């Protein structure tokens, strides 16, 4: 019976993958912003572009939160995510739709 000698991903491999994902997300955000304002001029910023940009920043935040928890060897919980927020950050109530 053959076995796979690589049974887990090393911390270095995990870090490389996280950095690649963060870099890819940042490049995606840069592309959106470049399409909106190609030469520094005000471009079109419609609802669809705003939604894409918001989703991209949301994905980037999720990656950063997961990376912080992985580095601290902690489980992601609402309390642990709130602990990452700066003390001076004021929270707004959720908008009901």
N, C-alpha and C positions, 0 to 999 in steps of 0.2 A: 504494500500500500504506500503510495507516494504521499509525502507531506509537504506542505508549503513552509519553507523556513521563515518566511515573514508572516508572523502571526499578529503583529500590531504595528501601528504607525508610530514612528519615533516622535519625540517632542520637536526635533528639528524639522522633520517632514511636515508636521502639523503647522508649525510656525510658517514654513515656506508656503504652504497652501493658503493659510490665512492671509499672508501678505499679498499673494497673487490675487486672491479674491478681492481684497481691499483695493489694490491697484486697479483691477478691472472695473470695479464699481466707480472709482474716482475718474477713470478715463471715460466711462459711459456718461457720467455727469458732465464732464468737460465737453463731450461731443454735443450733448443737449444744449448746454449754454452757448457753445460755438455756433450752433444752428440758429439759435434765437437771436444772437447779436454777433454776426460774422466779423465785422470790422470794428467792434467796439460801439457801433451805432445801435440804437434801440431797434430790435427786431420784433417780430410778431411773437407774442407770448399768450397763446390761447389756452383754453381749459385743458385740452389734451396734453399740451406740453407741460403745463403745471402739474398735471396728474403724473406724468412720466417722471418729472423731476422729484416730486414728493415721494414716489415709490422708490426711486433710486436712492434718495437720502435715507429712506426707511430701511432699505436693504443694507446700506452702509452702516447704519446705526446697529442693526441686528447683528451684523458681523463683528462689530467692535464690542458689543455687549457679550457675545459668545466668547470672543477671544479673551476678554478680561476675566470671565468666569473660568475658562479653561486654564489660564495662567495661574489663577488662585485655587484651582481644583475645587470649585464650588458648583453647586447645582443652580440653575437659573430659576429664580422665584421672583414674584413681584417685589418682595422686600429687598432682594439682592440687587435688582435693577434700580430701584429707588435709591439705594445706598451709593450707586455710581454717580448720581446727579449732584452737581454742585449745590451747596447749601443755599446759595443765593437765588437759585432757580425757582421762580414762582410757577406754580402749575395752574392751568386754566381748566375749568370744568369741561367735561366732554360735551361735544355738540351732538344733540340728538337729531337724527334725520328721520 
